[in-house]
Amino acid sequence: MDDEEIRKVWEAVRCFIAEHPAHAIQGNTQFAELLEYVRRQEIHSSDDGKRLPLIAAACALGPSHPLPSAAAIAAMQRLIPRLSEMAPETLFDAAVAHGCGKWRDLHHGSNPWKDEWPGAFLALIHALEKPVRQAIKWLTRCHLSGFPPLSFWNSPEGRDLIRRDCACLAVHLTRPEITVNIPENGMWSVQLPLAEEATELRVEPGGHLEFVPPGAKAVYTRKPLTLHAIHSARPAWSQALPDSTKLRVLALDDYARILLPTPLRNLHLKVGDRAQIEGPAQLVRWSCRCGNDNCDSRHRLSAWDPQQISLESFLASAVKGPDRDIKLGSFITGMYFPLLCAEGTGDGVRLRKALVEFKSCQEPDCSNPDPQRKYEGERCPYCHTSFNPATTLRIGIERLIAVPDVPLYERDARIHCLGPSKYDPSKICHNLYEAEACPLCDTKPKKRKVTHVWVWTGNTKVPLDDNYRMESDL
């Protein structure tokens, strides 16, 4: 098609959008309707309409001015692999990815066609809404105390927050790396000021500042530099890092860890300790905070291969984790969990994975369907039997919890009993207790193993659903 034919297609696209003001071209269904409308205009084409779907997609997703030139369309056709073999729905997805910067470098300047296309970015946000809503629905079934119910997410405020999360994920997919410059005589440092507060990552003098709350991560790669660890109770220590080394900062409640690839030595920072990198140097901060080794092949739009998987499936796997059905172990490896863990839902509620204390009801007639009759709180929600530390087994299970502004869990210390079980001497007791000896098996260890668990602070706890049943997937 020449420039005049492209202009006619552009006019037809604008007419369709004007006739359907609330009908944004953000998915394959709307694009199919648009393409059928454009074809009915019987626009003469010098290439028998072979490039019509591509031109229609570009006109719908790209800048409203100026019109795309024939040369620009030809360049787009050369950049997208095996474009001529794509079905219209795959071609639309490829146009969305191309408009967001896949297969090309973005250039900010006078030609908006060389920059990110606004319509393509909105279409990517729209495509993310389905997997995000599925994840939200699953989380509401997990009975996370303090996490907003499904009715909230169906309200205007909830829909706005979902849209915000989708926009954040779209940015992470399309702009996966951000450069952080450390000036000469400056430094980048990691420090945990106080227990149970966010770990601070900062560049001094002034500039980059990042807070990593307990349970969240931050990921960086870097160019040649030396990492210096300064500990309050140990001699100063330093370690040179090869180029492109990945640094994963994991913030926990009373310490932080800097995870480095083998054979480098990981760093364990207690309250008051600090690790630092001296300038001049340059770091690259990863937008996605998952910290997985395969993040760059799963959580970046540049990694999508339209010949292998649809854009819808790629985004679903990126958001919810690689499993077809959402499971806890898979969900925490996706992009959405680290976003909710670090930034929360927008109304002050964060998620985190934590070791939670459960009680096992010992009432023989209890109707709890779980084989171990596990529950949280001071009484069983099924038979209402009160918790008795002398007879009730307590165990720790890793699961998701919500961390709202008003705490619903308290972190507490327990002794983990490794003596023989009261009920089966061939097995380990595993009871959690606070006394000198385990009240269930009377074991008094020579060296007590302290375990920190999160304890529900309410009187009763509703029965758990998916979040509880998925514990084996961790």
C-alpha positions, 0 to 999 in steps of 0.5 A, a space after each residue: 500500500 502507498 501513502 494515499 492508501 494508508 491515509 484512507 485506512 487511517 480515515 476508516 479507523 478514525 471513523 470506526 473509533 468515532 462511531 464507537 467512542 466507548 469501544 477502544 481497540 484494546 483486544 482481539 475482539 474489538 480489532 476483528 470488528 475494526 478490521 471487518 469495518 475497514 474491509 467494507 470500505 473497499 479501499 483499493 490496495 496495490 498489494 491485494 490487501 495483504 498488509 491491511 491488517 497490519 496497517 489497521 492495527 498500526 493506525 488503531 494503536 499508534 499516534 493519532 498524528 502524523 499518519 504512518 508512512 509506507 516506509 514506516 509500515 515496511 520497516 515494521 513488517 521487516 522487524 516483526 518475524 514471520 509476520 506474513 504467516 500470522 493470523 489477524 489476532 496474532 498480528 494484533 498482539 504483535 503490533 501491541 508488542 511492537 508499539 511497546 518497544 519489542 523488536 526495536 529501540 525506542 527513540 524520544 523525539 519529533 517522530 512519535 512513531 519511533 517512540 512508544 505508541 500510546 494505544 499499544 501501551 493501553 492495549 497491553 494494560 487491558 490484556 493484563 487485566 484478565 490475569 490480574 483479576 483472576 489472581 485477585 479472585 484467588 486471593 479473596 478465596 484464600 481468606 487473607 484477613 485484612 485483604 479486601 473482599 471481592 465486592 471491593 474489587 468490583 467497586 469503582 475504587 477497586 477497579 481503579 486499583 486493578 487498573 493501577 496494578 496493570 499499569 505498573 506491571 506493563 511498565 515492568 514488562 516494557 521497561 525492565 531495567 533502570 540505570 542507577 548512577 553512583 557518583 565519584 566519592 559517593 556510595 550505594 548502601 544497603 542498611 537495616 536501621 531497625 528491626 521490623 522496618 524496611 531495609 534502606 537502599 540509597 545512593 549518597 550524596 542524594 539521589 536514588 532511595 528505595 525502601 524494601 519492606 520485610 518479605 520483599 526483594 530488590 534486584 540489581 545487576 552491575 558493571 565492574 565494582 567492589 562490594 564492601 560489607 561493613 559489620 558492627 561486630 566483625 572486621 571490614 570485609 570486601 568482595 569484588 564482583 564480576 561484570 553483570 553480577 546479579 544482587 538480590 536484596 531480601 529484606 526480612 524482619 530483623 535482618 537482610 540478606 544480599 544473595 549473590 551467585 555461586 561461588 560468591 559469598 552471600 551477605 547477612 546484615 543485622 540491624 545496624 550493619 551496612 553493605 556498600 558499593 563505592 562510586 564511581 559505578 553504575 547499577 541497573 535496577 530490575 523493575 520486577 522484584 521477583 528475584 528468580 533466575 529466569 525473570 528475564 525470560 518470563 517477565 519481560 515483553 522482549 522475551 515473548 515469542 509469538 510463534 510459540 505462545 499467545 500474548 494472552 498466555 504469556 502475560 497470564 504466566 508472567 502475572 500468576 506464575 507458570 502453572 495453569 491453575 493458580 497455586 501458592 508455590 507458583 503464584 509467588 514466582 510471578 510478577 504480581 506477588 512481588 508487586 503486592 509484597 513491596 507496594 501493596 494494594 493501594 489501600 495500605 495492605 501488603 502481602 507476604 509469605 510468612 511462617 504462621 502458627 497453627 493449632 491442631 484441635 484435639 477434640 475427638 468429635 471436632 468437625 474440622 475436615 482437615 486431617 490434622 484439624 488445624 486452625 488459627 486463633 484461641 479457639 477452634 472455629 468448628 467445635 469452639 474448643 479453647 486452645 490449651 498449650 498443655 494439650 494442643 499441638 502447634 506447628 508452623 506453616 508457610 503461607 500468605 498473610 496480609 499486612 494491613 496498617 492495623 496488624 492482624 498478626 504478631 511475630 513471636 518466638 517459639 521453641 521448635 521441639 525435635 523430640 519424639 511425638 507424643 502420639 507416634 514415638 517414631 516421628 518427631 514432635 515438631 510442637 512449638 512452645 515457650 516453656 522450658 520443656 515441651 508440654 506435649 512430649 516432656 522433651 527438654 532440649 540441651 540446646 533450644 532451637 528458636 523459631 519465629 512465627 506469625 501468630 493471629 491476634 484475634 479470638 477466632 479465625 475463619 476456616 482457610 481455603 486455597 491458601 491453606 490447601 496449597 501449602 504443599 506447593 511451597 
